[in-house]
């Protein structure tokens, strides 16, 4: 009983602590739009900042009282988290104008964003999600037009045009450079001249977030707001998660019935059984005071969204007449530059290893050093079975013996 009371006091203190001790920074800006359209007196400026796991960090909801754009906003957010800001103007219960979202980096400095230009927001029906070479977009329909919503919240609205097959939608002012051509489960998207091949993403493909640890073994899986906790020699616990909060550098879920606290910090964590790096360090505090330690999140996310520049190959440095570049995409493709030629292939991350295969490259005439290193670089990619990070965040690709064969930096 004493142990449970002590734990309850500890949990209560940790909930109150962020409000007293957590350092914050100020985010300021204003929202505007170019169209000469007056806002009604009931319009509101809405701004919110969300962090990892969509945790709400701050929100701003201010009636305009008849004021017109530009309209200011101010928010206070923790300084120890990367986050995303969205700003909109709403009235009659609906968002009417939406500015592209803004990624806020880690750091303690205040940020003055200036003017964010908003565009009319259209709520589309019958939406489908597409993976367009790593970017997840939403395609919805309003009458005979398509509404493409991109990851930053920006929209493109295009009418349907005649096509030999499938359903094609294009910008009337620039139909050759901006269009979306849907053919069943696949599509071709060109936005302002940038071409992407897209594939539909089924709702069932959404992978759960997982965290696990050993000694004793445990696993928690989260899909939406639902969780399943599996422990060795214990019955599974299934429940619904509360809204998370941000406390002292981590996302925290204070779960009741049964009482426990799940904490996920965005710090690289190495699985102590396999050595696989994960993006989050996780702890689960049970109602009896037991603390389970582990790692969480998708290891692939540590590689994706970056262009890795090779700084060393097999401890021999890199050639001076070419660049080695590696990009890992969310669709399982890997591409880049092998000091001269471009290459493309696939990669897969399992529970214990990473593998890269089906690597193909172009056949350019290269400089002597780049040409000499190219074959060794592609072989090193094929030999990679594990990855890790150095103290500065640089990528280390390792072979079966654990030797670092490629070093790369952001």
C-alpha positions in Angstrom: 0.0 0.0 0.0 2.8 2.4 0.9 4.5 1.7 -2.4 1.3 2.5 -4.3 0.8 5.8 -2.4 4.4 6.8 -3.1 3.9 6.1 -6.8 0.7 8.1 -6.9 2.5 11.1 -5.3 5.3 10.7 -7.8 2.9 10.7 -10.8 1.0 13.7 -9.4 4.3 15.6 -9.0 5.4 14.8 -12.5 2.1 16.0 -13.9 2.4 19.4 -12.2 6.1 19.8 -12.7 6.1 20.9 -16.4 3.9 24.0 -15.6 6.4 25.1 -12.9 9.8 24.3 -14.4 9.5 23.7 -18.2 11.3 26.3 -20.3 9.3 27.9 -23.1 9.7 30.0 -26.1 7.4 32.4 -27.9 6.1 31.9 -31.4 4.6 35.0 -33.1 3.3 35.8 -36.5 0.2 36.9 -38.5 -2.1 35.2 -41.0 -3.3 37.0 -44.2 -4.6 36.2 -47.7 -4.4 37.9 -51.0 -8.0 37.8 -52.0 -10.1 41.0 -51.4 -12.7 39.3 -49.3 -13.9 40.8 -46.0 -14.2 38.5 -43.0 -17.4 38.4 -41.0 -17.4 39.7 -37.5 -17.7 36.2 -36.1 -14.5 34.9 -37.7 -11.8 33.5 -35.5 -8.0 33.0 -35.8 -7.0 29.5 -34.8 -3.4 28.3 -34.3 -2.1 25.2 -32.7 1.3 23.5 -32.3 1.6 19.8 -32.1 4.7 17.7 -31.4 5.6 13.9 -31.5 2.6 11.6 -31.4 0.4 14.6 -32.3 0.7 15.8 -28.7 -0.9 19.3 -28.3 1.7 21.7 -27.1 -0.2 25.0 -27.4 -3.3 26.5 -29.0 -4.6 30.0 -29.8 -8.3 30.8 -30.5 -9.1 34.5 -30.8 -12.2 36.1 -32.2 -11.4 38.8 -34.7 -14.2 41.1 -33.6 -14.6 42.4 -37.2 -10.8 43.0 -37.7 -9.4 42.1 -41.1 -6.2 40.5 -42.3 -3.4 40.5 -41.4 -4.4 39.0 -38.0 -1.7 38.3 -35.4 -1.2 35.3 -33.2 1.1 34.4 -30.3 1.8 31.0 -28.6 4.1 29.8 -25.9 5.6 26.3 -26.5 8.2 24.1 -24.7 11.7 24.7 -26.0 12.8 21.1 -25.9 10.7 19.7 -28.8 10.4 19.9 -32.6 6.9 20.7 -33.6 4.5 21.7 -36.4 2.3 24.9 -36.4 -0.9 25.2 -38.2 -2.8 28.5 -38.5 -6.3 29.1 -39.9 -9.3 31.4 -40.0 -12.6 29.9 -39.3 -16.3 30.9 -39.0 -19.6 29.1 -38.9 -17.8 26.1 -37.4 -15.6 25.5 -40.4 -12.0 26.3 -41.5 -12.3 28.8 -44.3 -8.6 29.9 -44.8 -5.6 27.7 -44.1 -1.9 28.6 -44.2 0.8 26.0 -45.0 2.0 24.4 -41.8 5.4 25.5 -40.4 7.9 23.1 -38.9 9.5 24.5 -35.7 13.0 23.3 -34.9 14.3 22.4 -31.5 15.8 25.3 -29.6 15.2 28.0 -27.0 15.1 31.1 -29.2 11.8 32.9 -29.8 10.6 32.7 -33.4 9.0 35.5 -35.3 7.4 34.0 -38.4 6.2 37.2 -40.1 3.2 36.9 -42.4 1.8 33.5 -43.3 -0.2 33.6 -46.6 -3.4 31.5 -46.4 -5.4 30.0 -49.2 -9.1 29.1 -49.3 -9.7 25.7 -47.6 -12.0 23.2 -49.2 -13.3 20.3 -47.2 -13.5 17.4 -49.7 -15.5 14.2 -49.6 -14.6 10.7 -50.6 -10.9 11.1 -49.8 -8.2 8.6 -50.6 -4.5 8.7 -49.4 -1.7 8.3 -51.9 2.0 7.7 -51.3 3.8 9.9 -53.9 7.4 8.9 -53.6 7.5 9.3 -49.8 5.0 12.2 -49.5 1.5 11.2 -48.3 -1.2 13.3 -50.0 -5.0 13.2 -49.7 -7.2 13.3 -52.8 -10.8 14.2 -52.4 -13.6 15.3 -54.6 -16.1 18.2 -54.7 -18.5 17.8 -57.7 -16.3 17.4 -60.8 -13.1 18.8 -59.2 -10.3 17.1 -57.2 -8.8 18.6 -54.1 -5.2 17.6 -53.4 -4.1 18.2 -49.9 -0.4 17.9 -49.3 1.5 17.2 -46.1 1.9 20.9 -45.2 -1.8 21.5 -45.5 -1.6 23.3 -48.8 -4.3 22.5 -51.4 -4.6 22.4 -55.2 -8.1 22.3 -56.7 -8.3 21.2 -60.3 -11.2 20.4 -62.6 -11.4 17.1 -64.6 -10.1 17.1 -68.1 -10.4 14.7 -71.0 -8.0 11.7 -70.8 -7.5 8.6 -72.9 -7.8 6.5 -69.7 -8.4 6.9 -66.0 -9.4 10.2 -64.5 -7.2 13.3 -65.1 -7.5 16.6 -63.3 -5.4 19.6 -64.3 -4.7 23.3 -63.5 -6.5 25.3 -66.3 -3.7 27.8 -66.3 -0.9 25.3 -66.5 -2.3 21.9 -67.5 1.0 20.3 -68.6 2.9 21.2 -65.4 0.3 20.7 -62.7 -2.1 17.7 -62.9 -3.2 14.6 -61.1 -3.9 11.5 -63.3 -5.6 8.7 -61.4 -5.6 5.2 -62.8 -7.2 2.9 -60.2 -4.8 2.3 -57.3 -2.0 4.3 -59.0 -1.6 7.9 -60.1 0.8 10.3 -61.7 1.1 13.7 -60.0 2.9 16.7 -61.4 3.0 19.8 -59.2 4.6 22.9 -60.7 6.7 20.7 -63.0 7.8 18.2 -60.3 6.7 14.7 -61.3 5.8 11.9 -58.8 4.5 8.4 -59.1 1.8 7.6 -56.6 0.2 4.5 -55.1 -3.0 4.4 -53.0 -2.5 3.8 -49.3 -5.1 1.6 -47.7 -6.3 2.4 -44.2 -5.5 -1.1 -43.2 -1.8 -0.5 -44.0 -1.3 2.0 -41.2 1.3 0.3 -39.0 0.9 0.5 -35.2 3.5 2.3 -33.1 5.4 -0.2 -31.1 7.7 -0.1 -28.1 9.4 -3.1 -26.4 12.0 -4.1 -23.9 13.7 -7.2 -22.3 14.4 -8.5 -18.9 11.5 -8.8 -18.4 10.1 -9.0 -21.9 7.3 -6.6 -22.8 5.6 -5.1 -25.8 3.1 -2.3 -26.2 1.3 -1.6 -29.5 -0.7 1.6 -30.2 -3.1 1.9 -33.1 -5.0 5.2 -33.1 -6.1 5.6 -29.5 -6.1 1.9 -28.6 -3.2 0.0 -27.0 -2.3 -3.6 -26.2 0.3 -4.4 -23.6 1.8 -7.8 -23.7 4.1 -9.0 -20.9 5.8 -12.3 -20.3 3.7 -14.7 -18.2 0.9 -12.1 -17.9 -2.5 -11.6 -19.6 -2.6 -9.0 -22.3 -4.0 -5.6 -21.2 -6.1 -3.8 -23.8 -7.4 -0.3 -23.4 -7.9 3.2 -24.7 -5.2 5.9 -24.3 -5.9 9.3 -22.8 -4.7 12.4 -24.5 -0.9 12.7 -24.2 0.9 15.6 -22.6 4.4 16.9 -23.1 6.5 16.7 -19.9 10.2 17.4 -19.5 11.3 16.3 -22.9 8.9 13.4 -23.5 5.3 12.5 -24.6 3.5 11.1 -21.5 0.3 9.1 -21.3 -1.1 8.8 -17.8 -3.2 5.6 -18.1 -5.8 4.6 -15.6 -7.5 1.2 -15.1 -4.9 -0.2 -14.8 -2.8 2.6 -13.5 0.4 3.1 -15.4 2.4 5.8 -17.2 3.9 5.5 -20.6 6.8 7.9 -21.5 8.4 8.3 -25.0 11.3 10.6 -25.4 12.6 11.5 -28.9 16.1 10.1 -28.2 17.9 7.4 -30.1 17.6 4.1 -28.3 19.5 0.9 -29.1 17.7 -2.4 -28.6 19.9 -4.3 -26.0 19.1 -7.6 -27.7 19.6 -6.8 -31.4 21.5 -3.5 -31.4 18.8 -2.0 -33.7 18.4 1.8 -33.2 15.0 3.2 -32.6 13.9 6.9 -32.6 12.5 6.9 -29.1 13.6 5.9 -25.6 10.6 4.5 -23.8 9.7 3.7 -20.2 6.5 2.1 -18.8 5.8 2.7 -15.1 3.3 0.2 -13.7 1.0 0.7 -10.8 3.2 -1.2 -8.4 6.2 1.0 -9.1 7.9 -1.4 -11.6 9.6 0.5 -14.4 10.0 -1.3 -17.7 12.6 0.2 -20.0 12.7 -0.2 -23.8 12.9 1.4 -27.3 10.1 2.5 -29.5 9.2 3.8 -33.0 10.1 2.8 -36.5 13.9 2.5 -37.0 13.4 3.5 -40.7 12.3 7.0 -39.7 15.9 7.7 -38.5 17.1 7.3 -42.0 14.2 8.9 -44.0 13.8 12.5 -44.9 17.5 13.2 -45.1 20.1 13.4 -47.8 23.1 11.6 -46.3 26.5 12.8 -47.7 29.2 10.1 -47.6 32.3 11.2 -45.6 34.2 8.0 -45.5 34.2 4.7 -47.4 36.0 1.7 -45.9 38.3 4.0 -43.9 39.8 5.3 -47.1 38.2 8.7 -47.3 36.1 9.8 -50.3 37.2 10.8 -53.8 37.6 14.5 -54.5 35.9 14.4 -57.9 32.4 13.3 -56.9 29.8 13.1 -54.2 28.4 10.1 -52.5 24.8 10.7 -51.5 22.2 8.3 -50.0 18.4 8.9 -49.6 16.1 6.4 -47.9 12.4 6.9 -48.9 9.3 5.9 -47.0 8.2 3.6 -49.8 11.2 1.3 -49.3 13.4 2.7 -52.1 17.0 3.9 -51.7 18.6 6.2 -54.1 21.5 8.6 -54.5 24.8 9.3 -56.2 27.7 6.9 -56.1 30.3 9.6 -56.6 29.4 10.0 -60.2 26.5 7.8 -61.4 23.1 7.9 -59.9 21.8 4.7 -58.3 18.5 3.3 -57.2 17.4 0.2 -55.3 15.4 -1.0 -52.3 16.0 -1.5 -48.6 14.3 -3.4 -45.9 14.6 -3.2 -42.1 13.7 -6.3 -40.1 13.8 -6.9 -36.4 17.6 -7.4 -36.4 19.1 -6.1 -39.6 18.9 -3.8 -42.6 19.4 -5.1 -46.1 19.8 -3.3 -49.5 19.4 -4.9 -52.8 18.4 -4.6 -56.5 20.9 -1.7 -56.8 21.2 -0.3 -60.3 23.1 2.7 -61.5 23.5 4.9 -64.6 26.6 4.6 -66.9 28.2 8.0 -67.0 31.8 8.7 -67.8 33.4 9.5 -64.5 36.6 10.9 -63.1 39.4 8.5 -62.3 38.9 8.6 -58.5 35.1 8.5 -58.6 35.1 5.7 -61.1 37.5 3.7 -59.0 35.4 4.1 -55.8 32.0 3.5 -57.3 32.0 -0.3 -57.4 33.3 -0.4 -53.8 30.5 2.0 -52.7 27.7 -0.1 -54.2 29.3 -3.3 -52.7 29.4 -1.6 -49.3 25.7 -0.8 -49.5 25.0 -4.4 -50.4 27.1 -5.6 -47.5 25.3 -3.4 -45.0 23.4 -5.3 -42.3 23.3 -2.8 -39.4 23.3 1.0 -38.9 24.1 3.2 -36.0 24.9 6.9 -35.2 28.0 8.6 -33.9 28.0 11.3 -31.2 27.3 14.1 -33.7 24.4 12.3 -35.3 26.4 11.0 -38.3 25.2 7.8 -39.9 27.3 4.6 -39.7 26.6 1.6 -42.0 28.1 -1.6 -40.7 28.8 -5.0 -42.2 28.2 -8.5 -40.7 31.4 -8.2 -38.6 30.2 -4.9 -37.1 32.8 -2.8 -39.0 31.8 0.6 -40.1 32.1 0.6 -43.9 30.3 3.8 -44.8 30.1 7.0 -42.8 27.7 9.8 -43.8 26.5 13.1 -42.4 23.3 15.2 -42.9 
